[in-house]
């Protein structure tokens, strides 16, 4: 009969720092998006006044 081999592994990963970094990136991306919206509105206002 063929032998059946089992491999079991337990992996503990600390992702708290990665999540904190991703949240910081998300906050900065939201700020950048808002700044781009404001710039777009300002450009439209200037174009409308020309």
Residue pairs with C-beta under 8 A, 6 or more apart in sequence:
none
